[in-house]
């Protein structure tokens, strides 16, 4: 089978056996603190209210905001669409030691102001452009494929707060059905894998997804929307 280019600018190609060029450690949490989405035992990913503080009633947690620690319930987090605070060990070191403390901490550290943040949870009309579960077709030449609802770290400005860090039903459950739709739309020349961050998935999981996409003759590129290079560069 002919391998396809994964992003022209990077000139990256799928390796022998159609395995992705990125190797992600198979453990649930690697040495940089990356929690992997396809390991359900990964700490800190399944609920936004961890860690549970001793002495507090069930479903209540202490969450560290920029303004200080605050005890909140899981229902408060959900009602105000507050995503969990999770950052890799590597990124925490960058916040402390890079000389750009203020600039970097505001990317991942929550603020109490988020409780009063207005706006839509679907800012670009993704729901209206979903053609099969997990696949959006907003622009003729591009497909947007949501492959996970997890990230290595959670950016406070994320426009998919309705999805990330949760068990979302917007993630593609059937990649064969996705491939069938793409195969029937030759105007679609590229697919962007997003979520969540696709590179928190294991290499094996990414390989299975690519197995459905690579045989489609009119796909010229398969792209990955990732921030793993900032949060855990040694994973690449």
C-alpha positions in Angstrom: 0.0 0.0 0.0 1.3 3.4 -0.9 2.0 5.6 2.1 0.6 9.1 2.2 2.2 12.3 3.3 1.3 13.4 6.8 1.5 17.2 6.4 3.5 18.6 3.5 5.3 21.2 5.4 6.9 18.7 7.8 7.5 16.2 5.0 6.6 13.5 7.5 5.7 10.1 6.2 4.0 7.0 7.8 6.6 4.4 8.7 6.7 0.8 7.5 3.6 -1.0 8.4 1.6 2.3 8.3 2.6 3.2 11.9 2.5 6.9 12.8 5.9 8.6 13.1 5.2 9.6 16.7 5.8 7.1 19.5 3.8 7.7 22.6 4.8 5.7 25.8 2.3 3.0 26.5 2.0 3.5 30.2 -0.9 5.5 31.6 1.5 8.3 32.7 5.0 8.8 31.4 8.0 10.5 33.0 6.8 13.9 31.9 3.4 13.5 33.5 1.5 12.9 30.3 -1.7 11.0 31.0 -2.7 8.9 28.0 -6.3 9.0 26.8 -6.7 5.4 25.8 -5.7 4.1 29.2 -8.7 4.5 31.4 -6.5 4.2 34.5 -4.8 7.4 33.7 -4.8 9.6 36.8 -6.6 13.0 36.7 -8.4 12.5 33.4 -11.7 10.9 34.3 -13.1 13.6 36.6 -12.5 17.3 36.8 -12.9 17.3 40.6 -9.7 15.6 41.6 -7.9 15.5 43.9 -10.6 15.0 46.6 -9.6 16.8 49.7 -9.8 15.1 53.1 -12.7 16.2 55.3 -14.8 17.6 52.5 -18.2 16.1 51.6 -18.3 13.7 48.6 -18.0 15.2 45.1 -16.3 18.3 46.5 -12.7 19.2 45.7 -10.1 21.8 46.3 -9.1 23.3 42.9 -6.1 25.6 42.7 -7.0 28.9 40.9 -4.6 31.7 40.2 -6.3 33.7 42.9 -5.9 30.9 45.4 -7.3 27.5 46.4 -11.1 27.2 46.4 -13.4 24.3 47.4 -16.0 23.6 44.8 -18.4 20.8 43.9 -18.3 18.8 40.8 -21.7 20.1 39.9 -20.4 23.7 40.1 -17.6 22.8 37.7 -20.1 21.3 35.2 -22.6 24.1 35.5 -19.9 26.7 34.8 -18.1 24.6 32.2 -14.8 24.8 34.2 -12.3 22.3 32.7 -10.0 20.5 35.0 -6.5 21.9 35.8 -3.9 19.4 34.5 -0.4 20.2 33.2 2.5 18.0 32.5 5.6 18.0 34.7 7.6 19.4 31.8 5.3 22.3 31.4 5.2 23.0 35.1 9.0 23.2 35.0 8.8 25.7 32.1 6.4 27.9 34.0 8.8 28.0 36.9 12.2 28.2 35.2 11.8 29.6 31.7 11.6 33.3 32.7 8.1 33.5 31.2 6.1 32.7 34.4 3.1 35.0 33.8 2.8 34.2 30.1 2.9 30.5 30.6 0.9 30.0 33.7 -2.2 31.8 32.4 -2.4 29.2 29.6 -3.1 26.3 31.9 -3.9 27.7 35.4 -7.6 28.5 36.0 -8.9 31.7 37.3 -12.1 32.4 39.2 -13.1 34.8 36.5 -14.0 31.7 34.4 -17.2 31.4 36.5 -18.4 34.6 34.9 -17.2 34.0 31.4 -20.0 34.5 28.8 -20.2 33.0 25.4 -21.2 29.9 23.4 -19.7 26.5 24.0 -19.9 25.9 20.2 -18.3 29.0 18.9 -17.8 27.8 15.3 -21.0 25.8 14.7 -19.3 22.4 15.0 -22.6 20.7 15.8 -24.2 21.9 12.6 -21.3 20.7 10.5 -21.1 17.2 11.9 -21.9 14.8 9.1 -21.2 11.5 10.9 -20.4 11.1 14.6 -17.0 12.6 15.2 -16.5 13.9 11.7 -17.1 17.5 10.7 -17.2 18.7 7.1 -17.4 22.5 7.2 -15.0 23.3 4.3 -15.2 21.3 1.1 -11.6 20.2 1.0 -11.2 19.5 4.7 -12.5 17.0 7.2 -12.1 17.5 10.9 -12.0 14.2 12.8 -12.4 14.3 16.6 -10.4 11.2 17.9 -10.2 11.9 21.7 -11.6 14.2 24.4 -8.3 14.2 26.4 -5.2 16.5 26.3 -1.8 16.4 27.9 -2.6 19.7 29.5 -5.8 21.8 29.4 -5.6 25.3 27.9 -8.0 27.8 29.7 -8.9 29.4 26.4 -10.0 26.1 24.7 -13.0 26.5 22.5 -14.0 22.9 23.0 -14.6 23.1 26.7 -17.8 21.2 26.1 -15.7 18.2 25.2 -12.2 18.1 26.7 -11.5 16.3 29.9 -14.9 14.6 29.8 -16.4 11.5 28.3 -17.9 13.1 25.2 -20.3 11.5 22.7 -18.9 13.9 20.0 -15.7 11.7 19.6 -15.8 9.4 16.6 -16.9 5.9 17.7 -16.7 4.2 14.3 -13.7 5.0 12.1 -15.0 2.7 9.4 -18.1 4.8 9.0 -15.9 7.9 9.0 -13.8 6.5 6.2 -16.9 5.5 4.2 -18.1 9.1 4.3 -14.7 10.5 3.2 -14.4 7.9 0.4 -17.7 9.1 -1.0 -16.6 12.8 -1.0 -13.6 13.2 -3.4 -13.6 16.9 -2.8 -12.2 16.2 0.6 -8.4 16.2 0.1 -7.2 16.4 3.7 -8.2 15.3 7.1 -7.3 17.0 10.4 -7.2 14.7 13.5 -8.1 16.7 16.5 -10.1 16.5 19.7 -8.6 16.7 22.4 -5.0 16.1 21.4 -4.5 13.0 19.1 -1.0 12.5 20.4 -2.2 11.5 23.8 -3.4 8.3 22.1 -1.0 5.4 21.9 0.8 4.6 18.7 -1.3 1.5 18.3 -4.6 3.5 18.5 -3.3 6.1 16.0 -2.2 3.3 13.7 -5.7 1.8 13.7 -7.2 5.2 12.8 -4.8 5.7 10.0 -5.5 2.2 8.7 -9.0 3.5 7.8 -7.8 6.7 6.2 -4.7 5.7 4.2 -6.5 3.6 1.6 -8.6 6.6 0.5 -7.1 7.6 -2.9 -8.1 11.3 -2.9 -6.7 12.1 0.5 -3.5 14.1 -0.1 -2.6 14.8 3.6 -3.5 13.7 7.1 -2.7 16.3 9.7 -2.5 16.2 13.5 -3.7 19.1 15.6 -1.4 18.8 18.7 0.3 20.8 21.4 2.3 17.8 22.6 5.5 19.5 21.3 4.9 22.2 23.9 3.7 20.1 26.8 5.8 17.0 26.4 8.4 17.4 23.6 10.3 14.2 24.3 7.2 12.2 23.3 7.8 13.2 19.7 
